[in-house]
Every structure is written in C-alpha cells, then in structure tokens.
Amino acid sequence: MADQTASPTFRLSMLIYDSRYRSLTIQVIALMLFMLAVAWLLSNAASNLAALGKPINFKFLSQPAGYDINQKIIEYNSQMTHGRAALVGILNTLLVAILGCITATFIGVLAGVLRLSNNWIVSRIMTFYIEIVRNVPVLLWILLTMAVLIESLPKIASYRGDNPASSMILGDSVAITNAGIFIPSPVFGDGSMVVVATFILSIIGILVFGRWAKARQANTGQTLPTFWIKLGILIVPALLVFIVMGQPITLEYPVMEKFRFAGGYVIRNSLIALWLALSIYTGAFIAEAVRAGIQAVSHGQSEAAFALGLRPGRTMSLVVLPQALRVIIPPMISQYLNLTKNSSLAIAVGYMDITGTLGGITLNQTGREMESLMLLMAAYLTISITVSLLMNWYNESIKMKER
C-alpha cells in the first residue's frame, strides 16, 4: 500500500507564515481597513451635515424640478420631478455613449487599417489624423465642433418667408440649421405596440437565422443569400402587421411658423457636436489599438490567404481582423469607458446629460451636494461596470479555445 501523506493541521499562524494563505490574509485585512475608512468618512459627513441641519435624504428627487431640458428621449417638462430630470439625463448620457461607441469603432477600425496601407498618401493622412487628434484635449474638439456647426449651418431665420434663403430637404421633411436638425417624429396610435413588438421579434428572428445559417455553412459548406433573407425577415412581417392594423404609426413633420419650427423632432447641435467630437477623438485611440492588433498577427497568415487567391480586402476581413480581435478588444474596453466618462463634458456645449441635470441644476437648486454627487457617482459606476462586463464577456467569447 502506498504511503498516505497526512495533510497538515490548519493553524492560525498559517495565515501569516504560510505562503498559500498570506496573500489572502493581506487582501482581507486591506479590504476591511478600506471599508472601515469609508464607513468612518460617511458617518463623519452625515454627522456634520446633520449638525448643519442638512441630514442626508433623497426626498428632493420627488420635488418639482422647475427647469426644462431641450434634448430629451422621454416625455419631460419643468413641472416634473428632479428624479425624472435625472432619468432624462441618464438616458441622454447613454444615448451619446452608445452612438459614440458605434461611430468611434467604425472610425478607429477604418483609420487603423488605412494607416497600414501601402498607399503612402493614405497612410500619412491617417497618421496625421491620429497624432493630431490624440494630442489635443477632447474639450477643445467638442468646442471646435460646436463652433463649426454654429458658424457653417444656416440659421432658422433663413427658412422664413415666401422666398427663403434655405430650403428643407427630403421632400420638405428635414431642415438642417445651426440650432439643430428638424426631422419628422413618429406618432403612435392604437395598435402601434403590436407593430413594434413584431419588429422586435423580427430582429430576434434575424439573429436566430444568422446563427443557423452560420452553422449550416460550417457543416455543409453551402452559403445562403443571408442579406436578402434577413432584410425580408426584418421588413415583411412588420409591414404586413402595419397594414393589417390600419397603419397605426404616422409621421408628424416639422413646419416653419413665424419664428421657429413647430412639430417633428429636433436633434440639437449640442448632441451632434458632442457625438462627433467624442467619436473622432476616441476613434484615434481605437485606431492605434487596431493597428497594434493587426501587426500582432503573423504575416504568414496573410501570405497564406494571398496564396489561396484571396484579395487584400477579403484577407483583412476574413483572416487578419478576426485573429487581431483578441489583441484589439482589451484596449477598446478602456476607450469605450473613456468615451462614456468624457461625455460628462457635455455641459460645455449645453447638452443636458446626467452631469448637467443631477450634478448641475438639481444640485444647485436643492443644495443637496452630497446626495447628488453620490447618485452621480453611482450612475457612472453602474454604466462603466455594465460596459466592462459586456465587453469582457465578448472578449471571452472570441478567445481561441485551446484543447
């Protein structure tokens, strides 16, 4: 019978002297000290505020806000509460963050690929863009973009009169001005939610079909015209339901009145300027991550693809970029988080995000500095952690599985 080695009996001294437990002990002690310090600071702040007659409470969120927000996704007016204003601010932050991440990714991938182009002029233009944009503060880009929009686009007054200096486009349905872009807005009637639900189900159907078509191609090697099939899945069911329900969704068009446009929906230039500036700025950093990821892929991969007859574009999209994603995604997570946090500069151009509402006007009107800042920090922390978790999940899903 083989000798049985008895496991050593656990002793408290092992928490310090045993290397297996020492690091855990240090981490637990450090965490406890940190939590005690935070608790002491919060308790001290609460005591001081109570002594000043300002105990911590969040009842101010149910009080009327008394101020308007010019760019909003959901219904809001000045008679609604500070809590509603904070919600509008959070949605505005999410809107510019999502739009910015999408366009920054597109700009960054394009610039990163073109910087490695064999065309000397294209490569130098992309290098110039990346180096210039990255080394100028993002606030200056936001202010510059806003100034360009204000100075270069026509004023609202130019659309006034029988012979206006400027005219609406797309069948007199869209007006581009230095105050914003006025577009038609949907009006939802009875049965419109059925159409919306059908559209959402169609999107789910596209995702399911895409996975099935990909698995079928992997098993049989046969391809399908997936683009047209997906387009049919997206449009046909929703269109049929739209007709059957009596066209419950209509459009309200912007109309020029005496001094302003009435009706429709306006996309303020503050949103456009912030979106473009954050996209261009963050795109320059993403471009460097893309360039590094592409260069990390062995040249033998692209040479093998060329030997098989693939063109450079197909080689990049099918061979190089999928392998480069493992290097690109981690720094891109940081850039998405930076873009989200940089959106707090929105107040510089008058865009009311969560910093402008909860951390700005609400804080000044109510005098609840501690509560407002705590909620503001919690909002950004929640958004950042959510973005990080989603991107880390995606990063894990594309990692090469080794057996």
Helices and strands as residue ranges (DSSP letters): H 14-17, H 19-51, G 59-62, H 82-115, H 120-134, H 138-152, G 156-159, E 175-176, E 180-183, E 185-188, H 192-220, H 226-244, E 249-252, E 255-256, E 261-262, E 265-268, H 269-296, H 299-307, H 312-315, I 316-320, H 321-342, G 343-349, H 354-356, I 357-362, H 363-366, H 369-398
